[in-house]
Amino acid sequence: MSLLEKIFGPKKQKQAAGRYFQTLTAYSPVFTSWKGQLYESELVRSAIDARARHISKLKIEIKGSAKTGLQSRLRIRPNDFMEWSQFLYRLSTILDMQNTAFIVPVLDDRLQMTGVYPLLPTRCEVIEDAHGELWLRYHFNNGSVGAVELQRCGIMTKFQYKDDMFGEQNTALDKTMQLIDLQNQGIQEAVKSSATYRFMARLTNFTKSEDLAKERKRFTKENLSADADGGGLLLFPNTYDNIQQIKSNPYTVDAAQMKLIQTNVQNYYGVNEKILQNIANGDEWASFYEGAIEVFAIQFSDVITGMTFSPRERIAGNIIMATANRLQYMSNADKLAVSSQMADRGIMNRDEIREIWNLPPLPDGAGQAYTIRGEYYLLGADGSVTHHDDDLTG
């Protein structure tokens, strides 16, 4: 059984034959993957990887009582081929590369949802069948085709502007990528130029072009080739005249311009030097979380909840969320201050405090207790005041 059958179900799916769905912007609702060379750039890959690594640490939480069997499977892993951290990492990478990421349900032999999978098609079409139902038809590199109802799929987008369904391509980064490529070529040429002799000379007593070509090859082989053993000394016969050195000054981007190129890429993907080098903490990481991680978590939570639960189930409180404990990235001094203040006032229990310090929960539910200092009073809704003599309240 192929991976396509594992995802879309072993039974042959309806291919949603029909016409393209007409969008308001008059664009054909067709997504095509962008050229993958973007990911081959070290600078771009490091920026995409930085976001994906932090996104992969998001915690998946499921609330509600609908589809308990599916919930049990999703709490363990999204599908049979990857864990949640791998799922989120790849989904983030696809979204940054393509600005459109597809999540499809993994179906069993009865076409029932058993998990979710991040899909990377070369082409996706929105098709309307004869009954007016919308389908997403996916095309892959190996020629395979699969189709799933639109309402059962999830679509995450970035830079969505012209298309009603999909995000824009990364063509806005083309000029910066060209500068990066030219800079790399300039550095290579500069290294090559510095390692070779460059000069011109006039040869006397040579009248035929064939003789000039033979002399050039002989001189190059004996003095400039890798096998030459001249000790770094060039000797010229008296047939050489008017010898002149050719100085090559290859252009390379200076440090300020290179910094600007790097900043353009980092701004595009919402990262900075401290995030790339893993030295950000406290407020710096909190800013990165709010600008790059939280927006992904919110959209992912909305999309996967919508494709997993029906509107009635969502109204009843069934939801899938991607969350993170931002306090873990504070400095130790800030963690200590937050822990003591939150614990003293009974705002956080022991397990929540332990999570800040990357410690496991206490056994037998002991960590669910709240510690409240004795000089604090609990004010009821009716204005009554209750004083707790005990430090520990359940």
KOLVOLO-688605 format. One record per residue (C-alpha): residue number from 1; residue in three letters; chain; x, y, z. Coordinates in steps of 0.05 Angstrom, whole numbers, m for minus. Each point is the difference from the previous one (the first is absolute). Example, Ala and Ser with C-alpha at 12.3 -4.5 7.8 and 13.67 -1.06 7.14 Angstrom:
+-----+------+-------+--------+--------+--------+
!  nr ! rest ! kette !      X !      Y !      Z !
+-----+------+-------+--------+--------+--------+
!   1 !  ala !     A !    246 !    m90 !    156 !
!   2 !  ser !     A !     27 !     69 !    m13 !
+-----+------+-------+--------+--------+--------+
# end
This chain:
+-----+------+-------+--------+--------+--------+
!  nr ! rest ! kette !      X !      Y !      Z !
+-----+------+-------+--------+--------+--------+
!   1 !  met !     A !      0 !      0 !      0 !
!   2 !  ser !     A !     28 !     68 !    m20 !
!   3 !  leu !     A !      5 !     61 !     44 !
!   4 !  leu !     A !    m54 !     32 !    m43 !
!   5 !  glu !     A !    m47 !    m58 !     17 !
!   6 !  lys !     A !     20 !      4 !     73 !
!   7 !  ile !     A !    m21 !     73 !      3 !
!   8 !  phe !     A !    m60 !      2 !    m47 !
!   9 !  gly !     A !    m25 !    m69 !     18 !
!  10 !  pro !     A !      8 !    m67 !    m36 !
!  11 !  lys !     A !    m66 !      7 !    m36 !
!  12 !  lys !     A !      5 !     40 !    m64 !
!  13 !  gln !     A !    m25 !     70 !     15 !
!  14 !  lys !     A !    m46 !     40 !    m44 !
!  15 !  gln !     A !     43 !     44 !    m44 !
!  16 !  ala !     A !    m48 !     58 !      3 !
!  17 !  ala !     A !     m9 !      8 !    m75 !
!  18 !  gly !     A !    m31 !     67 !    m14 !
!  19 !  arg !     A !     16 !     72 !    m14 !
!  20 !  tyr !     A !     46 !     48 !     35 !
!  21 !  phe !     A !    m33 !     38 !     56 !
!  22 !  gln !     A !     m9 !     73 !    m19 !
!  23 !  thr !     A !     32 !     48 !     50 !
!  24 !  leu !     A !    m16 !     74 !     10 !
!  25 !  thr !     A !     69 !     23 !    m23 !
!  26 !  ala !     A !     m7 !    m37 !    m67 !
!  27 !  tyr !     A !     63 !    m39 !     16 !
!  28 !  ser !     A !     m2 !    m73 !    m17 !
!  29 !  pro !     A !     m1 !    m36 !     67 !
!  30 !  val !     A !     64 !    m39 !    m15 !
!  31 !  phe !     A !     60 !     m5 !     46 !
!  32 !  thr !     A !     68 !    m18 !    m29 !
!  33 !  ser !     A !     62 !    m10 !     43 !
!  34 !  trp !     A !     56 !     51 !     m7 !
!  35 !  lys !     A !     71 !    m17 !    m21 !
!  36 !  gly !     A !     37 !    m36 !     55 !
!  37 !  gln !     A !     66 !     37 !    m11 !
!  38 !  leu !     A !    m20 !     49 !     54 !
!  39 !  tyr !     A !     11 !    m54 !     53 !
!  40 !  glu !     A !     70 !    m13 !    m27 !
!  41 !  ser !     A !     24 !     68 !     26 !
!  42 !  glu !     A !     35 !     m8 !     67 !
!  43 !  leu !     A !    m27 !     67 !     24 !
!  44 !  val !     A !    m72 !    m15 !    m19 !
!  45 !  arg !     A !      3 !    m71 !     27 !
!  46 !  ser !     A !     27 !     24 !     67 !
!  47 !  ala !     A !    m57 !     51 !      6 !
!  48 !  ile !     A !    m53 !    m52 !    m18 !
!  49 !  asp !     A !     31 !    m51 !     46 !
!  50 !  ala !     A !      1 !     48 !     59 !
!  51 !  arg !     A !    m75 !     11 !     m5 !
!  52 !  ala !     A !    m14 !    m73 !    m12 !
!  53 !  arg !     A !     42 !    m23 !     60 !
!  54 !  his !     A !    m38 !     44 !     49 !
!  55 !  ile !     A !    m67 !    m16 !    m32 !
!  56 !  ser !     A !     15 !    m75 !      7 !
!  57 !  lys !     A !      1 !     11 !     76 !
!  58 !  leu !     A !    m73 !     21 !      2 !
!  59 !  lys !     A !    m44 !    m45 !     43 !
!  60 !  ile !     A !    m63 !    m29 !    m31 !
!  61 !  glu !     A !    m60 !      2 !     46 !
!  62 !  ile !     A !    m69 !    m29 !    m16 !
!  63 !  lys !     A !    m63 !     19 !     38 !
!  64 !  gly !     A !    m70 !    m26 !     m6 !
!  65 !  ser !     A !    m37 !    m66 !     m2 !
!  66 !  ala !     A !    m13 !    m10 !    m74 !
!  67 !  lys !     A !     35 !    m55 !    m40 !
!  68 !  thr !     A !     35 !    m30 !     60 !
!  69 !  gly !     A !     34 !    m54 !    m41 !
!  70 !  leu !     A !     31 !     51 !    m47 !
!  71 !  gln !     A !     20 !     44 !     59 !
!  72 !  ser !     A !     36 !    m58 !     33 !
!  73 !  arg !     A !     41 !    m12 !    m63 !
!  74 !  leu !     A !     16 !     74 !    m11 !
!  75 !  arg !     A !     23 !      8 !     72 !
!  76 !  ile !     A !     54 !    m51 !    m14 !
!  77 !  arg !     A !     22 !     19 !    m71 !
!  78 !  pro !     A !    m30 !     32 !    m62 !
!  79 !  asn !     A !     10 !    m61 !    m45 !
!  80 !  asp !     A !     38 !    m65 !     m5 !
!  81 !  phe !     A !     61 !     33 !    m34 !
!  82 !  met !     A !     20 !     57 !     46 !
!  83 !  glu !     A !     m6 !     30 !     70 !
!  84 !  trp !     A !    m32 !     67 !     14 !
!  85 !  ser !     A !     68 !     36 !      3 !
!  86 !  gln !     A !     17 !    m27 !    m69 !
!  87 !  phe !     A !    m69 !     17 !    m26 !
!  88 !  leu !     A !      4 !     72 !     24 !
!  89 !  tyr !     A !     72 !      9 !    m25 !
!  90 !  arg !     A !    m17 !    m23 !    m70 !
!  91 !  leu !     A !    m65 !     39 !     m2 !
!  92 !  ser !     A !     36 !     64 !     20 !
!  93 !  thr !     A !     55 !    m13 !    m52 !
!  94 !  ile !     A !    m51 !    m12 !    m56 !
!  95 !  leu !     A !    m38 !     63 !     20 !
!  96 !  asp !     A !     63 !     43 !     m1 !
!  97 !  met !     A !     22 !    m30 !    m67 !
!  98 !  gln !     A !    m67 !      1 !    m37 !
!  99 !  asn !     A !    m42 !     50 !     41 !
! 100 !  thr !     A !    m54 !    m53 !     m5 !
! 101 !  ala !     A !     m1 !    m64 !     41 !
! 102 !  phe !     A !    m52 !    m56 !     m6 !
! 103 !  ile !     A !    m22 !    m46 !     56 !
! 104 !  val !     A !    m39 !    m61 !    m22 !
! 105 !  pro !     A !    m36 !    m53 !     41 !
! 106 !  val !     A !     30 !    m69 !      2 !
! 107 !  leu !     A !    m58 !    m46 !    m19 !
! 108 !  asp !     A !    m14 !    m74 !     15 !
! 109 !  asp !     A !    m33 !    m50 !    m46 !
! 110 !  arg !     A !    m68 !     31 !     17 !
! 111 !  leu !     A !     27 !     70 !    m17 !
! 112 !  gln !     A !     m4 !     19 !     73 !
! 113 !  met !     A !     51 !     48 !     29 !
! 114 !  thr !     A !     54 !    m34 !     42 !
! 115 !  gly !     A !     54 !     55 !      0 !
! 116 !  val !     A !     27 !     60 !    m37 !
! 117 !  tyr !     A !     59 !      9 !    m49 !
! 118 !  pro !     A !     38 !     61 !    m26 !
! 119 !  leu !     A !     m4 !     m5 !    m76 !
! 120 !  leu !     A !     49 !     28 !    m51 !
! 121 !  pro !     A !    m32 !     m6 !    m69 !
! 122 !  thr !     A !     30 !     30 !    m64 !
! 123 !  arg !     A !    m69 !     24 !    m19 !
! 124 !  cys !     A !    m68 !      7 !     33 !
! 125 !  glu !     A !    m66 !     17 !    m33 !
! 126 !  val !     A !    m67 !     21 !     30 !
! 127 !  ile !     A !    m53 !    m40 !    m37 !
! 128 !  glu !     A !    m75 !      6 !      4 !
! 129 !  asp !     A !    m37 !    m65 !    m15 !
! 130 !  ala !     A !    m69 !     m8 !    m31 !
! 131 !  his !     A !    m33 !      6 !     68 !
! 132 !  gly !     A !     34 !     66 !     17 !
! 133 !  glu !     A !     48 !    m30 !     50 !
! 134 !  leu !     A !     71 !     27 !      0 !
! 135 !  trp !     A !     60 !    m47 !     m2 !
! 136 !  leu !     A !     75 !      9 !      4 !
! 137 !  arg !     A !     35 !    m41 !    m53 !
! 138 !  tyr !     A !     74 !    m11 !     14 !
! 139 !  his !     A !     54 !    m17 !    m51 !
! 140 !  phe !     A !     68 !    m28 !     20 !
! 141 !  asn !     A !     69 !     m7 !    m31 !
! 142 !  asn !     A !     m9 !    m74 !    m15 !
! 143 !  gly !     A !    m63 !     13 !    m40 !
! 144 !  ser !     A !    m48 !    m23 !     55 !
! 145 !  val !     A !    m65 !     38 !     12 !
! 146 !  gly !     A !    m44 !      2 !     62 !
! 147 !  ala !     A !    m63 !     38 !     17 !
! 148 !  val !     A !    m34 !     18 !     65 !
! 149 !  glu !     A !    m61 !     43 !     15 !
! 150 !  leu !     A !     21 !     72 !     16 !
! 151 !  gln !     A !    m37 !      0 !     66 !
! 152 !  arg !     A !     42 !    m59 !     24 !
! 153 !  cys !     A !     66 !     34 !    m18 !
! 154 !  gly !     A !     39 !     55 !     34 !
! 155 !  ile !     A !     34 !     57 !    m37 !
! 156 !  met !     A !     51 !     46 !     35 !
! 157 !  thr !     A !     23 !     62 !    m38 !
! 158 !  lys !     A !     49 !     57 !      4 !
! 159 !  phe !     A !      1 !     64 !    m43 !
! 160 !  gln !     A !    m70 !    m15 !    m25 !
! 161 !  tyr !     A !    m21 !     57 !    m45 !
! 162 !  lys !     A !    m21 !    m13 !    m72 !
! 163 !  asp !     A !    m25 !    m71 !      7 !
! 164 !  asp !     A !    m63 !    m16 !     39 !
! 165 !  met !     A !     27 !    m68 !     21 !
! 166 !  phe !     A !     76 !     m1 !      0 !
! 167 !  gly !     A !     59 !     44 !     21 !
! 168 !  glu !     A !     47 !     37 !    m46 !
! 169 !  gln !     A !     66 !    m27 !    m24 !
! 170 !  asn !     A !     67 !     23 !     27 !
! 171 !  thr !     A !     19 !     40 !    m62 !
! 172 !  ala !     A !      8 !     62 !     44 !
! 173 !  leu !     A !     64 !    m33 !     25 !
! 174 !  asp !     A !     29 !    m11 !    m70 !
! 175 !  lys !     A !     44 !     62 !     m3 !
! 176 !  thr !     A !     30 !    m14 !     68 !
! 177 !  met !     A !     14 !    m72 !    m21 !
! 178 !  gln !     A !     34 !     25 !    m63 !
! 179 !  leu !     A !     45 !     45 !     42 !
! 180 !  ile !     A !     18 !    m59 !     45 !
! 181 !  asp !     A !     17 !    m43 !    m61 !
! 182 !  leu !     A !     43 !     56 !    m31 !
! 183 !  gln !     A !     35 !     11 !     66 !
! 184 !  asn !     A !     18 !    m74 !      6 !
! 185 !  gln !     A !     25 !     m1 !    m72 !
! 186 !  gly !     A !     42 !     62 !     14 !
! 187 !  ile !     A !     32 !    m32 !     61 !
! 188 !  gln !     A !     17 !    m63 !    m41 !
! 189 !  glu !     A !     30 !     40 !    m56 !
! 190 !  ala !     A !     41 !     42 !     49 !
! 191 !  val !     A !     29 !    m63 !     30 !
! 192 !  lys !     A !     17 !    m29 !    m68 !
! 193 !  ser !     A !     31 !     66 !    m24 !
! 194 !  ser !     A !     45 !      5 !     62 !
! 195 !  ala !     A !     27 !    m70 !    m13 !
! 196 !  thr !     A !     22 !     10 !    m73 !
! 197 !  tyr !     A !     51 !     40 !    m39 !
! 198 !  arg !     A !    m27 !     49 !    m50 !
! 199 !  phe !     A !     46 !     36 !    m49 !
! 200 !  met !     A !     11 !     13 !    m74 !
! 201 !  ala !     A !     64 !      1 !    m41 !
! 202 !  arg !     A !     25 !      8 !    m71 !
! 203 !  leu !     A !     38 !    m58 !    m31 !
! 204 !  thr !     A !     54 !     13 !    m51 !
! 205 !  asn !     A !     22 !    m48 !    m55 !
! 206 !  phe !     A !    m70 !    m32 !     m2 !
! 207 !  thr !     A !    m37 !     11 !    m65 !
! 208 !  lys !     A !    m53 !    m54 !     m1 !
! 209 !  ser !     A !    m62 !     m2 !     45 !
! 210 !  glu !     A !     12 !    m75 !     10 !
! 211 !  asp !     A !     69 !     14 !     29 !
! 212 !  leu !     A !    m30 !     52 !     48 !
! 213 !  ala !     A !    m53 !    m50 !     24 !
! 214 !  lys !     A !     53 !    m54 !     12 !
! 215 !  glu !     A !     45 !     48 !     39 !
! 216 !  arg !     A !    m59 !     23 !     44 !
! 217 !  lys !     A !    m18 !    m73 !     16 !
! 218 !  arg !     A !     73 !    m17 !     15 !
! 219 !  phe !     A !     10 !     59 !     45 !
! 220 !  thr !     A !    m66 !    m11 !     37 !
! 221 !  lys !     A !     15 !    m74 !     11 !
! 222 !  glu !     A !     71 !     11 !     26 !
! 223 !  asn !     A !    m15 !     60 !     44 !
! 224 !  leu !     A !    m74 !      8 !     16 !
! 225 !  ser !     A !    m30 !    m70 !      2 !
! 226 !  ala !     A !    m12 !    m39 !     64 !
! 227 !  asp !     A !     57 !    m47 !    m17 !
! 228 !  ala !     A !     50 !     56 !    m11 !
! 229 !  asp !     A !     58 !      1 !     49 !
! 230 !  gly !     A !     30 !     69 !    m10 !
! 231 !  gly !     A !      7 !     18 !     73 !
! 232 !  gly !     A !    m42 !     63 !    m11 !
! 233 !  leu !     A !     51 !     29 !    m50 !
! 234 !  leu !     A !    m17 !     16 !    m72 !
! 235 !  leu !     A !     57 !      2 !    m51 !
! 236 !  phe !     A !    m10 !     34 !    m67 !
! 237 !  pro !     A !     42 !    m14 !    m63 !
! 238 !  asn !     A !     28 !     59 !    m39 !
! 239 !  thr !     A !    m54 !    m11 !    m52 !
! 240 !  tyr !     A !    m50 !     32 !     48 !
! 241 !  asp !     A !     m5 !     76 !     m5 !
! 242 !  asn !     A !    m43 !     55 !     29 !
! 243 !  ile !     A !    m25 !    m42 !     57 !
! 244 !  gln !     A !    m58 !     33 !     38 !
! 245 !  gln !     A !    m40 !    m25 !     60 !
! 246 !  ile !     A !    m76 !      0 !     m6 !
! 247 !  lys !     A !    m31 !     19 !     66 !
! 248 !  ser !     A !    m70 !    m27 !     13 !
! 249 !  asn !     A !    m44 !     35 !     51 !
! 250 !  pro !     A !    m64 !    m42 !      6 !
! 251 !  tyr !     A !    m57 !     37 !     33 !
! 252 !  thr !     A !    m29 !    m27 !     64 !
! 253 !  val !     A !    m56 !     28 !     42 !
! 254 !  asp !     A !     26 !     37 !     61 !
! 255 !  ala !     A !    m20 !    m17 !     71 !
! 256 !  ala !     A !    m54 !     53 !      4 !
! 257 !  gln !     A !    m33 !    m22 !    m64 !
! 258 !  met !     A !      4 !    m73 !     19 !
! 259 !  lys !     A !    m32 !     16 !     67 !
! 260 !  leu !     A !    m57 !     35 !    m38 !
! 261 !  ile !     A !    m10 !    m63 !    m42 !
! 262 !  gln !     A !     m3 !    m43 !     62 !
! 263 !  thr !     A !    m48 !     48 !     34 !
! 264 !  asn !     A !    m46 !     m3 !    m61 !
! 265 !  val !     A !     m5 !    m76 !      5 !
! 266 !  gln !     A !     m8 !      2 !     76 !
! 267 !  asn !     A !    m54 !     53 !     m4 !
! 268 !  tyr !     A !    m37 !    m41 !    m53 !
! 269 !  tyr !     A !     m4 !    m60 !     46 !
! 270 !  gly !     A !     m6 !     37 !     66 !
! 271 !  val !     A !     65 !    m22 !     33 !
! 272 !  asn !     A !     63 !     35 !     23 !
! 273 !  glu !     A !     72 !    m16 !     19 !
! 274 !  lys !     A !    m15 !    m19 !     72 !
! 275 !  ile !     A !    m55 !    m48 !    m21 !
! 276 !  leu !     A !     45 !    m31 !    m53 !
! 277 !  gln !     A !     58 !     m8 !     49 !
! 278 !  asn !     A !    m45 !    m24 !     58 !
! 279 !  ile !     A !     20 !     55 !     48 !
! 280 !  ala !     A !    m67 !     35 !      7 !
! 281 !  asn !     A !    m37 !     m4 !     66 !
! 282 !  gly !     A !    m52 !     38 !     41 !
! 283 !  asp !     A !    m32 !     59 !    m36 !
! 284 !  glu !     A !     39 !    m15 !    m64 !
! 285 !  trp !     A !    m29 !    m69 !     m7 !
! 286 !  ala !     A !    m69 !     25 !     21 !
! 287 !  ser !     A !      2 !     49 !    m58 !
! 288 !  phe !     A !     20 !    m55 !    m48 !
! 289 !  tyr !     A !    m55 !    m45 !     27 !
! 290 !  glu !     A !    m53 !     53 !    m10 !
! 291 !  gly !     A !     23 !     19 !    m69 !
! 292 !  ala !     A !     18 !    m68 !    m30 !
! 293 !  ile !     A !    m24 !    m58 !     43 !
! 294 !  glu !     A !    m66 !     23 !     29 !
! 295 !  val !     A !    m29 !     19 !    m68 !
! 296 !  phe !     A !     16 !    m69 !    m26 !
! 297 !  ala !     A !    m29 !    m33 !     62 !
! 298 !  ile !     A !    m65 !     39 !     m6 !
! 299 !  gln !     A !    m10 !    m15 !    m74 !
! 300 !  phe !     A !     19 !    m73 !      8 !
! 301 !  ser !     A !    m49 !     m8 !     58 !
! 302 !  asp !     A !    m57 !     31 !    m40 !
! 303 !  val !     A !     16 !    m40 !    m63 !
! 304 !  ile !     A !      8 !    m69 !     32 !
! 305 !  thr !     A !    m60 !     11 !     45 !
! 306 !  gly !     A !    m43 !     18 !    m60 !
! 307 !  met !     A !     21 !    m62 !    m40 !
! 308 !  thr !     A !     m8 !    m47 !     59 !
! 309 !  phe !     A !    m65 !     21 !     33 !
! 310 !  ser !     A !    m68 !     19 !    m29 !
! 311 !  pro !     A !    m29 !     69 !     14 !
! 312 !  arg !     A !    m46 !    m30 !     53 !
! 313 !  glu !     A !     59 !    m35 !     34 !
! 314 !  arg !     A !     40 !     65 !      0 !
! 315 !  ile !     A !    m59 !     37 !     32 !
! 316 !  ala !     A !     m1 !    m54 !     54 !
! 317 !  gly !     A !     71 !     18 !     18 !
! 318 !  asn !     A !     41 !    m51 !    m39 !
! 319 !  ile !     A !     66 !     31 !    m21 !
! 320 !  ile !     A !     72 !    m17 !    m17 !
! 321 !  met !     A !     52 !     51 !     22 !
! 322 !  ala !     A !     75 !      9 !     m7 !
! 323 !  thr !     A !     27 !     33 !     63 !
! 324 !  ala !     A !     68 !     18 !     30 !
! 325 !  asn !     A !     24 !     18 !     69 !
! 326 !  arg !     A !     34 !     66 !    m15 !
! 327 !  leu !     A !     27 !      6 !     71 !
! 328 !  gln !     A !     50 !    m56 !    m13 !
! 329 !  tyr !     A !     42 !     49 !    m41 !
! 330 !  met !     A !      9 !     50 !     56 !
! 331 !  ser !     A !     66 !      8 !     36 !
! 332 !  asn !     A !      8 !    m40 !     64 !
! 333 !  ala !     A !     m8 !     63 !     42 !
! 334 !  asp !     A !    m65 !     18 !    m36 !
! 335 !  lys !     A !    m25 !    m72 !      7 !
! 336 !  leu !     A !     13 !      2 !     75 !
! 337 !  ala !     A !    m37 !     66 !      8 !
! 338 !  val !     A !    m61 !    m24 !    m40 !
! 339 !  ser !     A !     m1 !    m67 !     36 !
! 340 !  ser !     A !      0 !     30 !     70 !
! 341 !  gln !     A !    m51 !     54 !    m15 !
! 342 !  met !     A !    m48 !    m45 !    m38 !
! 343 !  ala !     A !      5 !    m56 !     52 !
! 344 !  asp !     A !     m8 !     46 !     61 !
! 345 !  arg !     A !    m65 !     27 !    m27 !
! 346 !  gly !     A !    m28 !    m68 !    m20 !
! 347 !  ile !     A !     m1 !     20 !    m74 !
! 348 !  met !     A !     42 !    m60 !    m23 !
! 349 !  asn !     A !      4 !    m69 !     31 !
! 350 !  arg !     A !     62 !    m41 !     12 !
! 351 !  asp !     A !     m1 !    m37 !    m67 !
! 352 !  glu !     A !     m7 !     66 !    m38 !
! 353 !  ile !     A !     60 !     28 !     37 !
! 354 !  arg !     A !     40 !    m63 !    m13 !
! 355 !  glu !     A !    m16 !      5 !    m75 !
! 356 !  ile !     A !     34 !     69 !     m1 !
! 357 !  trp !     A !     63 !    m34 !     24 !
! 358 !  asn !     A !     m7 !    m59 !    m49 !
! 359 !  leu !     A !    m16 !    m48 !     57 !
! 360 !  pro !     A !    m50 !    m57 !     m5 !
! 361 !  pro !     A !    m67 !      2 !     38 !
! 362 !  leu !     A !     m2 !    m29 !     70 !
! 363 !  pro !     A !    m28 !    m70 !      6 !
! 364 !  asp !     A !    m70 !    m17 !     23 !
! 365 !  gly !     A !    m26 !     70 !    m16 !
! 366 !  ala !     A !     38 !     32 !     58 !
! 367 !  gly !     A !     21 !     56 !    m46 !
! 368 !  gln !     A !    m71 !     24 !     m9 !
! 369 !  ala !     A !     m1 !     32 !     69 !
! 370 !  tyr !     A !      6 !     76 !      7 !
! 371 !  thr !     A !     45 !     32 !     52 !
! 372 !  ile !     A !    m26 !     66 !     30 !
! 373 !  arg !     A !     39 !     40 !     51 !
! 374 !  gly !     A !    m35 !     11 !     67 !
! 375 !  glu !     A !     m4 !     76 !     m1 !
! 376 !  tyr !     A !    m43 !     m1 !    m63 !
! 377 !  tyr !     A !    m76 !      1 !      5 !
! 378 !  leu !     A !    m51 !    m26 !    m49 !
! 379 !  leu !     A !    m54 !     50 !    m17 !
! 380 !  gly !     A !    m66 !    m32 !    m21 !
! 381 !  ala !     A !    m48 !     27 !    m51 !
! 382 !  asp !     A !    m46 !     24 !     56 !
! 383 !  gly !     A !     56 !     39 !     33 !
! 384 !  ser !     A !     12 !    m52 !     54 !
! 385 !  val !     A !     73 !    m11 !     22 !
! 386 !  thr !     A !     28 !    m68 !     14 !
! 387 !  his !     A !     68 !     m9 !     33 !
! 388 !  his !     A !     37 !    m66 !    m11 !
! 389 !  asp !     A !     45 !    m22 !     58 !
! 390 !  asp !     A !     27 !    m58 !    m40 !
! 391 !  asp !     A !     51 !     13 !    m53 !
! 392 !  leu !     A !    m25 !    m55 !    m46 !
! 393 !  thr !     A !    m68 !     m2 !    m31 !
! 394 !  gly !     A !    m25 !    m49 !    m51 !
+-----+------+-------+--------+--------+--------+
# end
